[in-house]
Amino acid sequence: MNETMRSYLDAPMDRHGTHCEKWDHLKHYFGRDDLIAMWVADMDFPTVPQVRDAIIERAKHAVYGYTDDGENDRRAEADWLLRRHGLAVDPDWILYSPGVVDSIFFCVSAFTGPDDAILIQPPVYGPFYRAAELYGRKLALNPLLNTPEGWRIDFDDLEQKFRDGARMMILCSPHNPVGRVWTREELEKVVALANAYGVMIVSDEIHADFAFDGHGQVRLLALEGAKKHVMLTSATKSFNLAGLRQSSIVVADPEVREKLKKTLAMCHADAPNIFGAIAQTAAYTHGDEWMDAVVEYVRENRDYAVEFFHEKLPQIGCRPQEGTYLMWLDFNGLGMGHDEVKRMLVDEARVALNEGTFFGPAGRGWFRMNLATQRRNVVRTLEHIHTAIRSR
């Protein structure tokens, strides 16, 4: 990373007073507002300069009416997928949706019925549970295995749940919160089992641009036999654009795509956000150098945090995540209950982390820390946690 880009990312960024959930709503969620915000999965880095410039330029034209999903926008995304991930996508495969969570809900509506079961792999992002529950679907749980070698898929249990009647699998790839980047071999096995039992895979790949240490992200649609499955993607995590509400559903099979298009139209959710579309296209067109720098910056933060925990707080379980900018931390080794750890982090360490219970019951005693922030915030957070634990 060149020094100009490092300085750009490392500059102090005060987000208070910007309608920012992460920093402005601390008191609402944690009961106090004097915390270091290391929770919500968005970044404290300023986005690609050309994105800001494109939004400003369009905003000068003071008519913000209905917009269409232009061919240039879909082409820019297809070019990014090919350039960065080696995935050849026809722009016509891309449908727009307000967000990846919205897309999951649309897929549940389009492809499952009231008696169907939806499989998820806890601990996993909370809305995956809600997608099944709000539509009255059954939940089939395929818990990940926490092994000495890292988190693994329990394939025997996965096949049994498919055999028992699961009809959709919501896959998280890379996985939030455990940070696994699933290998090609693992994903091929998942696809083969899904095809054998008639299960549709909906793959949330919103963190796909964050993979470290040679753990190359394998996109679902790059796999043999995956053309009837659905890949969800977005520039919002990669380029910090979540407030602009823009994401994509990539569907290769025309029949599957048409069914989903009807659901999107029924929900009146098939038109892009004008500024979201402009920002996404600018990011995919001009964002390579910025993206490379952010991935490197996050990796350096991760390595710093791993070393700190191993040397100064070995009782807190910590593995270097293979992907995402989120670190999954096991506080159970402190011998404290989940609620006691939470109170310590908030009232003594003065840091805001995501509670592991948001990711399911298996997350008790675990907390998720966001590393997509300036190094000074990471250093202060770790020192505050260390001081709070040592003073008890």
For each residue, the residues with C-beta under 8 A, 3 or more apart:
1: 5 6 292 293 296 297
2: 5 6 293
3: 6 7
4: 7 8
5: 1 2 8 9 289 290 293
6: 1 2 3 9 10 293 297
7: 3 4 10 11
8: 4 5 11 46 293
9: 5 6 45 46 293 294 297 374
10: 6 7 297 374 375
11: 7 8 46 374
12: 374 376
13: 44 45 46 374
14:
15: 18 20 22 23 24 44
16: 20 23 24
17: 20 24
18: 15 23 24
19: 24 243
20: 15 16 17 23 24 25
21: 24 25 40
22: 15 25 37 39 40 42 44
23: 15 16 18 20 26 37
24: 15 16 17 18 19 20 21
25: 20 21 22 28 29
26: 23 29 30 32 33 34 35 37 352
27: 30 31 32 33
28: 25
29: 25 26 39 352
30: 26 27 35 346 352
31: 27 346
32: 26 27 35 346 347 350
33: 26 27
34: 26 350
35: 26 30 32 346 350 351 352
36: 350 351 352 377 380 381 384
37: 22 23 26 40 352
38: 351 352 353 369 370 373 377 378 381
39: 22 29 352 353 354 368 369 370
40: 21 22 37 354 370
41: 176 237 325 326 370 372
42: 22 237 240 242 370 372
43: 240 294 325 372 373
44: 13 15 22 372 373 374 377
45: 9 13 240 294 297 372 373 374
46: 8 9 11 13 49 52 240
47: 51 52 239 240 241 279 283 290
48: 51 52 239 282 283 286 287 290
49: 46 52 53
50: 53 54 282 283 285 286 287
51: 47 48 54 55 239 241 279 282 283 286 287
52: 46 47 48 49 55 56
53: 49 50 56 57 282
54: 50 51 57 58 278 279 281 282
55: 51 52 58 59 275 278 279 282
56: 52 53 59 60
57: 53 54 60
58: 54 55 61 274 275 278
59: 55 56 62 275
60: 56 57
61: 58
62: 59
63:
64: 274
65:
66: 271
67: 271 272 273 274 277
68: 271 272
69: 73 74 96 271 272 277
70: 73 74 277
71: 74 75 91
72: 75 76 281
73: 69 70 76 77 272 277 280 281
74: 69 70 71 77 78 91 92 94
75: 71 72 78 79 91
76: 72 73 79 80 280 281 284 285
77: 73 74 80 81 89 91 94 233 235 248 280 281 284
78: 74 75 81 82 88 89 90 91 94
79: 75 76 82 83 284 285
80: 76 77 83 84 85 284
81: 77 78 84 85 87 88 89 219 233
82: 78 79 85 86 87 88 89
83: 79 80 288
84: 80 81 209 288 291
85: 80 81 82 208 217 219 222
86: 82 222
87: 81 82 219 221 222
88: 78 81 82
89: 77 78 81 82 93 94 221 250 252
90: 78 93 252
91: 71 74 75 77 78 94
92: 74
93: 89 90 250 251 252 257
94: 74 77 78 89 91 248 249 250
95: 248 249 250 251 257 260 261 264 270
96: 69 246 247 248 249 270 271 272 277
97: 100 102 103 106 247 248 249 264 269
98: 102 245 246 247 269 273
99: 102 103 234 236 242 245 246 247
100: 97 103 104 204 206 232 233 234 236 247
101: 104 105 127 131
102: 97 98 99 105 106 247 269
103: 97 99 100 106 107 202 232 247 249
104: 100 101 107 108 127 128 131 170 202 204 232
105: 101 102 108 109 131 134 135
106: 97 102 103 109 110 249 260 263 264 267 269
107: 103 104 110 111 168 200 202 230 249 260
108: 104 105 111 112 118 131 132 135 137 168
109: 105 106 112 135 263 267
110: 106 107 259 260 262 263
111: 107 108 167 168 200 202 256 259 260
112: 108 109 116 118 135 137 167 168
113: 116 167
114: 136 137
115: 138
116: 112 113 137 138 165 166 167 168
117: 137 138 139 140 161 164 165 166 167 168
118: 108 112 131 132 137 138 139 140 166 167 168 169 170
119: 139 140 141 142 158 161 162 166 168 169 170 199
120: 124 128 129 132 139 140 141 142 169 170
121: 124 141 142 143 144 153 171 172 175
122: 141 143 144 359 360 361 362 363
123: 143 144 177 178 328 356 359 360 362 363 366
124: 120 121 128 129 172 175 176 177 359 360
125: 128 172 176 177 204 359
126: 129 130 358 359 360
127: 101 104 130 131
128: 104 120 124 125 131 132 170 172 204
129: 120 124 126 132 133 139 360
130: 126 127 133 134
131: 101 104 105 108 118 127 128 134 135 137 170
132: 108 118 120 128 129 135 137 138 139
133: 129 130 136 137 139
134: 105 130 131
135: 105 108 109 112 131 132
136: 114 133
137: 108 112 114 116 117 118 131 132 133
138: 115 116 117 118 132
139: 117 118 119 120 129 132 133
140: 117 118 119 120 161 164 165 166
141: 119 120 121 122 161
142: 119 120 121 153 154 157 158 161
143: 121 122 123 154 157 362
144: 121 122 123 151 152 153 154 175 178 180
145: 151 152 153 154
146: 151
147: 150 151 152
148:
149: 152
150: 147 180 319
151: 144 145 146 147 175 178 179 180
152: 144 145 147 149
153: 121 142 144 145 158 182 186 189 190
154: 142 143 144 145 157 158
155: 158 159 189 193
156: 159 160
157: 142 143 154 160 161
158: 119 142 153 154 155 161 162 190 193
159: 155 156 162 163 193 197
160: 156 157 163 164
161: 117 119 140 141 142 157 158 164 166
162: 119 158 159 166 169 193 194 196 197 199
163: 159 160 197
164: 117 140 160 161
165: 116 117 140
166: 116 117 118 119 140 161 162 169 197 199
167: 111 112 113 116 117 118 198 199 200
168: 107 108 111 112 116 117 118 119 199 200 201 202
169: 118 119 120 162 166 190 194 199 200 201 202
170: 104 118 119 120 128 131 202 204
171: 121 190 201 202 203 204 220
172: 121 124 125 128 175 176 203 204
173: 181 182 187 203 204 205 208 217 218 220
174: 179 180 181 182 205 207 208 210 211 217 322 323 324
175: 121 124 144 151 172 178 179 180 181 182 323 324
176: 41 124 125 172 179 207 324 326
177: 123 124 125 324 326 328 354 356 359 363 366 368
178: 123 144 151 175 321 328
179: 151 174 175 176 319 320 321 322 323 324 326 327 328
180: 144 150 151 174 175 321 322 323
181: 173 174 175 211 215 216 217 322 323
182: 153 173 174 175 186 187 190 218
183: 186 187 218
184: 187 188 218 223
185: 188 189
186: 153 182 183 189 190
187: 173 182 183 184 190 191 218 220 223
188: 184 185 191 192 223 224
189: 153 155 185 186 192 193
190: 153 158 169 171 182 186 187 193 194 201
191: 187 188 194 195 201 220 223 224 225 226 229
192: 188 189 195 196 225
193: 155 158 159 162 189 190 196 197 199
194: 162 169 190 191 197 198 199 200 201 229
195: 191 192 198 199 225
196: 162 192 193
197: 159 162 163 166 193 194
198: 167 194 195
199: 119 162 166 167 168 169 193 194 195
200: 107 111 167 168 169 194 228 229 230
201: 168 169 171 190 191 194 220 226 229 230
202: 103 104 107 111 168 169 170 171 229 230 232
203: 171 172 173 220 229 230 231 232
204: 100 104 125 128 170 171 172 173 232
205: 173 174 208 217 219 220 231 232 233
206: 100 232 233 234 236 237 247
207: 174 176 210 237 323 324 325 326
208: 85 173 174 205 211 217 219 233 238 323
209: 84 217 237 238 291 295
210: 174 207 237 238 295 298 323 324 325
211: 174 181 208 215 216 217 295 322 323
212: 215 295 298 299 302 320 321 322 323
213: 299 320 322
214:
215: 181 211 212 322 323
216: 181 211
217: 85 173 174 181 205 208 209 211 323
218: 173 182 183 184 187 222 223
219: 81 85 87 205 208 222 231
220: 171 173 187 191 201 203 205 223 226 229 231
221: 87 89 226 227 229 231 250 252
222: 85 86 87 218 219 226
223: 184 187 188 191 218 220 226
224: 188 191
225: 191 192 195
226: 191 201 220 221 222 223 229 252
227: 221 252 253
228: 200 252 253 256
229: 191 194 200 201 202 203 220 221 226
230: 107 200 201 202 203 249 250 251 256 260
231: 203 205 219 220 221 249 250 251
232: 100 103 104 202 203 204 205 206 247 248 249 250
233: 77 81 100 205 206 208 247 248 250
234: 99 100 206 237 238 246 247 248
235: 77 238 239 241 246 279 280 283 284
236: 99 100 206 239 240 241 242 244 246 247
237: 41 42 206 207 209 210 234 240 242
238: 208 209 210 234 235 283 287 291
239: 47 48 51 235 236 279 280 283 287 290 291
240: 42 43 45 46 47 236 237 372
241: 47 51 235 236 244 246 276 279 280 283
242: 42 99 236 237 245
243: 19
244: 236 241 273 275 276 279 280
245: 98 99 242 273 276
246: 96 98 99 234 235 236 241 272 273 276 277 279 280
247: 96 97 98 99 100 102 103 206 232 233 234 236
248: 77 94 95 96 97 232 233 234
249: 94 95 96 97 103 106 107 230 231 232 260
250: 89 93 94 95 221 230 231 232 233
251: 93 95 230 231 256 257 260
252: 89 90 93 221 226 227 228 256 257
253: 227 228 256 257
254: 257 258
255: 258 259
256: 111 228 230 251 252 253 259 260
257: 93 95 251 252 253 254 260 261
258: 254 255 261 262
259: 110 111 255 256 262 263
260: 95 106 107 110 111 230 249 251 256 257 263 264
261: 95 257 258 264 265 270
262: 110 258 259 265 266
263: 106 109 110 259 260 266 267
264: 95 97 106 260 261 267 269 270
265: 261 262 268 270
266: 262 263
267: 106 109 263 264 270
268: 265 271
269: 97 98 102 106 264
270: 95 96 261 264 265 267
271: 66 67 68 69 96 268
272: 67 68 69 73 96 246 276 277
273: 67 98 244 245 246 276 277
274: 58 64 67 277 278
275: 55 58 59 244 278 279
276: 241 244 245 246 272 273 279 280
277: 67 69 70 73 96 246 272 273 274 280 281
278: 54 55 58 274 275 281 282
279: 47 51 54 55 235 239 241 244 246 275 276 282 283
280: 73 76 77 235 239 241 244 246 276 277 283 284
281: 54 72 73 76 77 277 278 284 285
282: 48 50 51 53 54 55 278 279 285 286 287
283: 47 48 50 51 235 238 239 241 279 280 286 287
284: 76 77 79 80 235 280 281 287
285: 50 76 79 281 282
286: 48 50 51 282 283 290
287: 48 50 51 238 239 282 283 284 290 291
288: 83 84 291 292
289: 5 292 293
290: 5 47 48 239 286 287 293 294
291: 84 209 238 239 287 288 294 295
292: 1 288 289 295 296
293: 1 2 5 6 8 9 289 290 296 297
294: 9 43 45 290 291 297 298 372
295: 209 210 211 212 291 292 298 299
296: 1 292 293 299 300
297: 1 6 9 10 45 293 294 300 301 375
298: 210 212 294 295 301 302 325 371 372
299: 212 213 295 296 302 303
300: 296 297 303 304 375
301: 297 298 304 305 371 372 373 375 378
302: 212 298 299 305 306 320 321 327 371
303: 299 300 306 307 320
304: 300 301 307 308 375 378 379
305: 301 302 308 309 318 327 369 371 378 382
306: 302 303 309 310 318 319 320
307: 303 304 310 311
308: 304 305 311 312 313 382 386
309: 305 306 312 313 314 316 318 329 382
310: 306 307 314 318
311: 307 308 314
312: 308 309 382 386
313: 308 309 316 385 386 389
314: 309 310 311
315: 333 334
316: 309 313 329 330 331 333 334
317: 329 330 331 332 333
318: 305 306 309 310 327 329 330
319: 150 179 306 328
320: 179 212 213 302 303 306
321: 178 179 180 212 302 324 326 327 328
322: 174 179 180 181 211 212 213 215
323: 174 175 179 180 181 207 208 210 211 212 215 217
324: 174 175 176 177 179 207 210 321
325: 41 43 207 210 298 370 371 372
326: 41 176 177 179 207 321 368 369 370 371
327: 179 302 305 318 321 368 369 370 371
328: 123 177 178 179 319 321 356 366 368
329: 309 316 317 318 353 366 367 368 369
330: 316 317 318 333 365 366
331: 316 317 334 336 341 365 366 367
332: 317 365 366
333: 315 316 317 330
334: 315 316 331 341 389
335:
336: 331 340 341 344
337: 340 341 365
338: 341 342 355 356 357 364 365
339: 342 343
340: 336 337 343 344
341: 331 334 336 337 338 344 345 365 367
342: 338 339 345 346 355 367
343: 339 340 346 347 348
344: 336 340 341 347 348 349 388 389 392
345: 341 342 348 349 351 352 353 367 385 388
346: 30 31 32 35 342 343 349 350 351 352
347: 32 343 344 350
348: 343 344 345 388 391 392
349: 344 345 346 381 384 385 387 388
350: 32 34 35 36 346 347 384
351: 35 36 38 345 346 381 384 385
352: 26 29 30 35 36 37 38 39 345 346
353: 38 39 329 345 367 368 369
354: 39 40 177 358 367 368 369 370
355: 338 342 358 363 367
356: 123 177 328 338 359 362 363 364 365 366 367 368
357: 338 360 361 363 364
358: 126 354 355 363 368
359: 122 123 124 125 126 177 356 362 363 366 368
360: 122 123 124 126 129 357 363
361: 122 357 364
362: 122 123 143 356 359 366
363: 122 123 177 355 356 357 358 359 360 366
364: 338 356 357 361
365: 330 331 332 337 338 341 356
366: 123 177 328 329 330 331 332 356 359 362 363
367: 329 331 341 342 345 353 354 355 356
368: 39 177 326 327 328 329 353 354 356 358 359
369: 38 39 305 326 327 329 353 354 381
370: 38 39 40 41 42 325 326 327 354 373
371: 298 301 302 305 325 326 327 378
372: 41 42 43 44 45 240 294 298 301 325
373: 38 43 44 45 301 370 377 378
374: 9 10 11 12 13 44 45 377 378
375: 10 297 300 301 304 378 379
376: 12 379 380
377: 36 38 44 373 374 380 381
378: 38 301 304 305 371 373 374 375 381 382
379: 304 375 376 382 383
380: 36 376 377 383 384
381: 36 38 349 351 369 377 378 384 385
382: 305 308 309 312 378 379 385 386
383: 379 380 386 387
384: 36 349 350 351 380 381 387 388
385: 313 345 349 351 381 382 388 389
386: 308 312 313 382 383 389 390
387: 349 383 384 390 391
388: 344 345 348 349 384 385 391 392
389: 313 334 344 385 386 392
390: 386 387
391: 348 387 388
392: 344 348 388 389
